[in-house]
């Protein structure tokens, strides 16, 4: 019997370049859940995960893009103070 949770990755997960830096936007959910989790990973592999979940993967993607552009890349870089995530 396999007790491993099933992780569903969104097809909307992607890389984005902001201020010359590349970030991974990862959007995923557990197989039995309907809400999506949002994670942004910087070039140093530092992960920023939102506390709130999203009703759709599209709303998660839009939030990541908005926050990266409004706060700027440096706010998400390793060694910088982590951003406050909604």
Protein Blocks (a to p, Z undefined) as FASTA:
>chain_A
ZZbdcddddfkbccddeehiacdddddddfkbmbdcdddddfkopacddfbdcfbfklmm
mmmmmmmmmnommlmgghiacdddZZ
